[in-house]
Amino acid sequence: MNRLIRTKLTGTDLLHLTGYFVTVAMLGFLAMARSLEGATLPSWVSITIFGIAGLVAHNVVFVLPTRGQTHAGYSHHHDSLVRSRSPPCVTCRPSHSLLLHFFTQKNGLMNCLFNVGQMALSLIAAACLGSAIGWAPGAELGAWALAILPIMVCVHEAVNYGLVAAAIALEHKEPFLPWFWRISYEDRSYAIPTIYAASTISALLIHYMGHEGTVVVLIGVFAMFAQSRLLKEYATKAEESRTDALTGLYNLRYLED
C-alpha cells in the first residue's frame, strides 16, 4: 500500500489530485496559523479534555441505512468552537486526523494532510460566519443560539463536503455537483436531523456546564452508537429473514410483507 497517497490514479490525473491535496492542505495550515496568531490558547486541561473526547468521538462510527457512514466527531468540533475559541479546534483537530487516518486507518500521508486542511477550513469558515452574525466565545446568546448554531453547522458541512466532493470528482473523473449532493445529503439524509440536533444540544451543554458537559456529551455519543448497532443488527436479521440464504432471492415472507 502506498503510504504517501491512496489513489488508483496514475500519470497526469495523479498529479492533478496530488496538487489539489497539497493546495487544500497549505490553505488549511495557513488559515490555522492566521487564526492562532495573537490568540490566547486554552488551558492544558481544556486541550487534554477536548483532545481525548475528540479521539473517542472520532472512533465511534455510525453506519447509516444507506450504508454511508458518519461519526460523532462533528458535534465535538462545534462544542469546542462554542466553549472557547477556534484555537482548541485547530489545535486538536489536526492531531485527531493524523492519529485516526494515518496511524489507525493506514491512510496515505497526502490524504491525511488534505483532511487536516479540509477540516481547518470548514471550522474557521463556521467560526467566521458565526462571528459575523453575533456569535462570540462565552457570550450569552439565549434563544438566538438556536438559530446561530445550526447556521454554523451548515457552513461547516457545506465547506467540508464541498472539498471532499471535489476530491472524489477528481478521483472518478466525474462532475462535482452530483457527488456533492450525494455525500452531503443522499447518503446521510437519515442522520442530518440527528447531527444538527446533537451539535446544537451538545454545544449548549458544554457552554453552560463546562467540562462536565463534555462527559454528558460522550455518554450521549455512546448511547447513539449502541442504538445504531442495534438498528444495524435488526436490519440485517430482517433482510436475512426475507431472502433465501443460498440464492439470495426473496422468499414467501417478503411477499407477505
ChimeraX attribute file (.defattr): number of C-alpha atoms within 10 A of each C-alpha:
attribute: neighborCount
match mode: 1-to-1
recipient: residues
	/A:1	9
	/A:2	10
	/A:3	12
	/A:4	13
	/A:5	17
	/A:6	15
	/A:7	14
	/A:8	9
	/A:9	15
	/A:10	10
	/A:11	7
	/A:12	9
	/A:13	15
	/A:14	16
	/A:15	12
	/A:16	16
	/A:17	23
	/A:18	17
	/A:19	13
	/A:20	18
	/A:21	22
	/A:22	17
	/A:23	13
	/A:24	21
	/A:25	24
	/A:26	17
	/A:27	16
	/A:28	25
	/A:29	20
	/A:30	15
	/A:31	18
	/A:32	22
	/A:33	14
	/A:34	11
	/A:35	15
	/A:36	17
	/A:37	10
	/A:38	8
	/A:39	11
	/A:40	10
	/A:41	15
	/A:42	12
	/A:43	9
	/A:44	9
	/A:45	10
	/A:46	17
	/A:47	18
	/A:48	13
	/A:49	13
	/A:50	22
	/A:51	21
	/A:52	13
	/A:53	17
	/A:54	24
	/A:55	19
	/A:56	16
	/A:57	21
	/A:58	17
	/A:59	14
	/A:60	17
	/A:61	15
	/A:62	20
	/A:63	18
	/A:64	18
	/A:65	16
	/A:66	11
	/A:67	11
	/A:68	14
	/A:69	14
	/A:70	17
	/A:71	16
	/A:72	25
	/A:73	22
	/A:74	21
	/A:75	24
	/A:76	28
	/A:77	24
	/A:78	25
	/A:79	25
	/A:80	27
	/A:81	24
	/A:82	25
	/A:83	23
	/A:84	20
	/A:85	20
	/A:86	25
	/A:87	22
	/A:88	22
	/A:89	26
	/A:90	27
	/A:91	17
	/A:92	19
	/A:93	25
	/A:94	20
	/A:95	15
	/A:96	21
	/A:97	22
	/A:98	20
	/A:99	15
	/A:100	17
	/A:101	18
	/A:102	19
	/A:103	13
	/A:104	11
	/A:105	10
	/A:106	16
	/A:107	19
	/A:108	19
	/A:109	18
	/A:110	21
	/A:111	25
	/A:112	25
	/A:113	22
	/A:114	27
	/A:115	24
	/A:116	23
	/A:117	30
	/A:118	24
	/A:119	27
	/A:120	28
	/A:121	25
	/A:122	24
	/A:123	28
	/A:124	23
	/A:125	19
	/A:126	25
	/A:127	23
	/A:128	15
	/A:129	16
	/A:130	20
	/A:131	14
	/A:132	10
	/A:133	11
	/A:134	12
	/A:135	20
	/A:136	17
	/A:137	15
	/A:138	12
	/A:139	12
	/A:140	12
	/A:141	13
	/A:142	8
	/A:143	8
	/A:144	11
	/A:145	17
	/A:146	14
	/A:147	11
	/A:148	19
	/A:149	22
	/A:150	17
	/A:151	17
	/A:152	26
	/A:153	23
	/A:154	15
	/A:155	19
	/A:156	25
	/A:157	18
	/A:158	17
	/A:159	19
	/A:160	21
	/A:161	21
	/A:162	21
	/A:163	23
	/A:164	19
	/A:165	22
	/A:166	18
	/A:167	21
	/A:168	18
	/A:169	17
	/A:170	17
	/A:171	16
	/A:172	12
	/A:173	11
	/A:174	12
	/A:175	13
	/A:176	17
	/A:177	12
	/A:178	12
	/A:179	21
	/A:180	20
	/A:181	14
	/A:182	14
	/A:183	18
	/A:184	19
	/A:185	14
	/A:186	13
	/A:187	18
	/A:188	20
	/A:189	16
	/A:190	13
	/A:191	18
	/A:192	13
	/A:193	11
	/A:194	12
	/A:195	19
	/A:196	18
	/A:197	16
	/A:198	19
	/A:199	24
	/A:200	23
	/A:201	17
	/A:202	24
	/A:203	27
	/A:204	21
	/A:205	19
	/A:206	23
	/A:207	22
	/A:208	13
	/A:209	14
	/A:210	15
	/A:211	16
	/A:212	11
	/A:213	18
	/A:214	22
	/A:215	16
	/A:216	14
	/A:217	24
	/A:218	18
	/A:219	12
	/A:220	15
	/A:221	22
	/A:222	15
	/A:223	11
	/A:224	16
	/A:225	18
	/A:226	14
	/A:227	13
	/A:228	17
	/A:229	15
	/A:230	12
	/A:231	15
	/A:232	17
	/A:233	12
	/A:234	12
	/A:235	13
	/A:236	11
	/A:237	11
	/A:238	12
	/A:239	14
	/A:240	14
	/A:241	15
	/A:242	18
	/A:243	16
	/A:244	13
	/A:245	11
	/A:246	6
	/A:247	7
	/A:248	11
	/A:249	10
	/A:250	15
	/A:251	14
	/A:252	11
	/A:253	10
	/A:254	13
	/A:255	8
	/A:256	7
	/A:257	6
